[in-house]
Amino acid sequence: MHESVAESSHISKIHHASTKEQNGVHESQHEKVLSVTGDGIIQSPDFPNTYPRNTVIVWRLVAVTESSRIQLTFDPRFGLEDAEDGICKYDYVEVEEPVGGVELGRWCGSEMVPGPQVSKGNQILIRFVSDEYFPSDPGFCIRYSLLQQRQSEPEAPAMMPAWMQSVDVLSETVAGFSTMEEVMKYLEPERWQVDMEDLYKPTWQVVGKSFFHQKKSRGMVDLNLLREEVRLYSCTPRNFSVSLREELKRTDAIFWPSCLLVKRCGGNCACCSHNCYDCQCSPTKVAKKYHEVLMLKHRAGGRGLQKTLTDVLLEHHEECSCVCKNDSD
């Protein structure tokens, strides 16, 4: 006898044509928006008992100020339907950054309680999904709280004029600028435009042989493009082929395709900080994406191969930067 799920689905899903507010919770057609001013709790329906089937709930937590951050802490009592082949496909709770749609994590099963999660901005999304089969208990309970805002840093001391700085310090500072304009403004804030004109104005005292050869006129745009090319091709996300068995640490399965292309950071960091002994090209923004592949596994007892289409979760690097791993003392 199949249990009717229409009622529980109706309760859990949000079907409001207009937006309404009750006890600080704004409910829209697509999600529940909670204004976060302190600590609170979000939990699966009927927690700590079995949650309903066919349920989709989305909570958007919004901190009161732009500079605030939201921390999520999972209750140790955690249990949803188990994963299949290591993938949470059916019943799961996931946390996502609203800006950019970056998934911070998706969890199911009951073997491991998710760790704390902290928003990068002042908003964070929580999504709970259950299908029509095998609801579990106790579900989940998440406590949210506001992280204390950082105290304003003291004003920096007056900057030493560029001409008084050491070669190492000035080289480090200039390396951080993106255009010739920025460099010249830093060196001579009051007269940088005049210096720009003088820089490319030929004088007979300094003109070399190259001046007499026909060539395109020089200007700041050429140096800017040269610097930009170095930035673009030194440490960037690039296509890498990865072995699925090695990437997923699955020695019990065969995948086809056996390798997939992912974006990973690559390149060198020759122009890193002068006092850095180990500068590495490292990811600064990471996203996890699902890829559908064919998976083959030997059946128990040696009775042929089990063939399934499955989703594998692979890490992609979206932004990279040269990071100093071992600064000098």
Secondary structure by P-SEA (a helix, b strand, c coil): ccccaaaaaaaacccccbbbbcccccccccbbbbbccccccccccccccccccbbbbbbbbbcccccbbbbbbbcccccccccccccccccbbbbbcccccccccccccccccccbbbbcccbbbbbbbbcccccccccbbbbbbbccccccccccccccccccccaaaaaaaaaacccaaaaaaaaccccaaaaaaaaacccccccccccccccccccaaaaaaaaaaaaaccbbbbbbbbccccccccccccccccbbbbbbbbbbccccccccccccccccbbbbbbbbbbbbbbcccccbbbbbbbbbbbbbbcccccccccccc
